[in-house]
Amino acid sequence: MRPTVASGYMRDEKKFLMSSAISKNPGIELAAYIHFANSRAKYTGAELAHLLCPCPLFVEIGSRDAANAIDLGRDEKFAEMQAVYTSSAHPHLIDMDVFDGVHEASGKRARPWLYGHLASPA
């Protein structure tokens, strides 16, 4: 199974659409609605984990990423994903790093994780 790293995306889409992150920025609002109109947000949380599991998954999110904040369901959605991996007997194949940053990729923990999984024969 090929390992995957996801950066800057872990939230409850309904909470995001109703948040001030959208209402205070018309550009983000338009992008978010296009995102929904094209069904790109169809698979989040547990739905996404069901598609990916047992592929190793590492998620990295900036601690100051307003679009993926705790109050927008970041930790809840990740817990849903962890539950899917755990129920499939693969809890060791999912991890998340909340690094000091904004809406950006870090790679500080993700790169070594990815290299380790690419080198693994499994």
C-alpha positions as CSV (number, residue, x, y, z in Angstrom):
1,M,0.0,0.0,0.0
2,R,1.3,3.4,-0.9
3,P,1.7,5.9,2.0
4,T,0.0,9.3,1.7
5,V,0.7,12.7,3.3
6,A,-2.1,15.2,3.5
7,S,-1.2,18.8,4.4
8,G,-3.6,21.6,5.3
9,Y,-6.9,19.8,5.2
10,M,-8.8,18.4,8.2
11,R,-12.1,19.9,9.2
12,D,-15.8,19.5,9.4
13,E,-17.0,21.1,6.1
14,K,-20.4,22.2,7.5
15,K,-18.7,24.0,10.4
16,F,-16.3,25.6,7.9
17,L,-19.0,26.9,5.6
18,M,-20.8,28.5,8.6
19,S,-17.6,30.0,10.1
20,S,-16.2,33.6,10.1
21,A,-13.3,32.3,8.0
22,I,-15.7,32.2,5.1
23,S,-18.1,35.1,5.9
24,K,-15.2,37.6,6.3
25,N,-13.5,36.7,3.0
26,P,-15.6,36.5,-0.2
27,G,-12.7,34.9,-2.1
28,I,-12.6,32.0,0.3
29,E,-16.4,31.8,0.2
30,L,-16.5,31.4,-3.6
31,A,-13.7,28.8,-3.5
32,A,-15.5,26.8,-0.7
33,Y,-18.8,26.7,-2.6
34,I,-17.0,25.6,-5.8
35,H,-15.4,22.9,-3.7
36,F,-18.8,21.7,-2.6
37,A,-20.5,22.2,-6.0
38,N,-17.9,19.8,-7.6
39,S,-18.4,17.2,-4.8
40,R,-14.8,17.5,-3.8
41,A,-15.9,17.6,-0.1
42,K,-17.8,14.3,-0.4
43,Y,-15.2,12.3,1.3
44,T,-14.0,13.7,4.7
45,G,-13.3,12.1,8.0
46,A,-14.5,8.5,8.3
47,E,-15.7,8.4,4.7
48,L,-12.2,9.2,3.5
49,A,-10.6,6.8,5.9
50,H,-12.8,4.0,4.6
51,L,-11.4,4.7,1.1
52,L,-7.8,4.9,2.2
53,C,-7.4,2.3,4.9
54,P,-5.1,0.3,5.2
55,C,-2.9,2.7,3.2
56,P,-0.6,4.5,5.7
57,L,-1.8,8.1,6.2
58,F,0.0,11.1,7.8
59,V,-1.8,14.4,8.2
60,E,-0.1,17.7,8.9
61,I,-1.9,20.9,9.9
62,G,-0.6,24.3,11.0
63,S,-1.6,25.2,14.6
64,R,-2.6,28.7,13.3
65,D,-4.5,27.5,10.2
66,A,-7.8,29.3,10.6
67,A,-9.5,27.0,8.0
68,N,-8.6,23.9,9.9
69,A,-8.9,25.0,13.5
70,I,-10.0,22.9,16.5
71,D,-13.4,24.7,16.5
72,L,-13.9,23.7,12.9
73,G,-13.7,20.1,13.8
74,R,-10.1,19.3,13.1
75,D,-9.6,16.9,16.0
76,E,-13.1,15.4,15.7
77,K,-12.5,14.5,12.0
78,F,-9.1,13.0,12.7
79,A,-10.6,11.0,15.6
80,E,-13.2,9.6,13.1
81,M,-10.4,8.6,10.8
82,Q,-8.4,7.0,13.6
83,A,-11.5,5.0,14.6
84,V,-11.7,3.5,11.1
85,Y,-8.1,2.6,11.1
86,T,-8.4,1.1,14.6
87,S,-11.5,-0.9,13.7
88,S,-9.6,-2.3,10.7
89,A,-6.7,-3.4,13.0
90,H,-4.4,-0.8,11.5
91,P,-4.2,2.0,14.2
92,H,-0.4,2.2,13.7
93,L,-0.9,3.4,10.0
94,I,-2.4,6.8,10.8
95,D,-0.8,9.8,12.4
96,M,-1.2,13.6,12.6
97,D,1.2,16.4,13.3
98,V,-0.1,19.9,14.4
99,F,3.0,22.0,13.8
100,D,3.6,25.7,14.5
101,G,2.4,27.3,11.3
102,V,-0.5,28.6,9.2
103,H,-2.2,27.0,6.1
104,E,1.0,25.5,4.8
105,A,3.0,22.3,4.4
106,S,5.7,21.7,7.0
107,G,7.3,18.3,6.2
108,K,9.3,18.3,9.5
109,R,7.6,15.1,10.7
110,A,5.9,14.1,7.4
111,R,9.1,13.6,5.3
112,P,10.8,11.2,7.7
113,W,7.4,9.4,8.1
114,L,7.0,9.1,4.3
115,Y,10.6,8.0,3.7
116,G,10.2,5.3,6.4
117,H,7.0,4.0,4.8
118,L,8.4,4.1,1.3
119,A,11.4,2.1,2.4
120,S,9.3,-0.5,4.2
121,P,8.5,-3.7,2.3
122,A,4.9,-3.7,3.5
